[in-house]
Amino acid sequence: MARRVPEGHRFLEPAVMGPPIVWLASDEAAGVHDERIVAVKFERWLRERTVDGEAARRLPSR
């Protein structure tokens, strides 16, 4: 039996997972362990963890 989404709630678009997945599969993510990465907050998370934001500028645009 399918469950209904509660009123006022909605699902995120699956594409929101794209940038974090691409980054996690890159060499730039080497050494990243035990981090909680929230897809909708990924760009900010990445910007804050880089010194000059260089990795964030190379993110594919949505």
N, C-alpha and C positions, 0 to 999 in steps of 0.2 A: 504494500500500500504506500503510495507516494505521500510524503509529508508536505504540507503547505508552508509557504514562507509566511511568517507572522506579519500582520499588517504593519506597515511602516518600515519594514526591512527589505533589503534587496541584495542580490548577489553582485559581486564585483565582476567586471569583465575579465575573462581569462587572460587577455593580452597584458594585464597589469603585471603578470609574472615574467614576461619576456625579458625586460632589462636585467632584473636580478639573476635570472637563469643564465643569460649570456655572460654577465660579469663573473658569476661563480665558476663558469667553465673556462674563463680566461686565465692567462698567466698572472694577471694582476691580483687575482684572488688567492694565489699561492700563499700559504701561511695563515689564511683566515680560518679559524677554528672556533667552535663553541660560541658563535655569534647568533643572535636572533635578528633576522632580517625580515622586516615587514614590507611587503611589496609596495604598498601605497606610500610608504615613507622611505623607499629605497634611495631615491636621488638625494634627499637631504642627508640620509645616513652616510652615503658614499662621500658626499661633499665634506661632511664634518670629519670623516676619518682620513681624508687626504690633506696633506699640508697645503698644497696650492690649488686643489680642486682639479688637477690635470685629469685624473681618471674620470671625473664626472663630465668633463667637457667632451670626452670621447664616447659617451653613451650614445647608442642609436636613438634617434628621435622617434617618438610614438606617432 
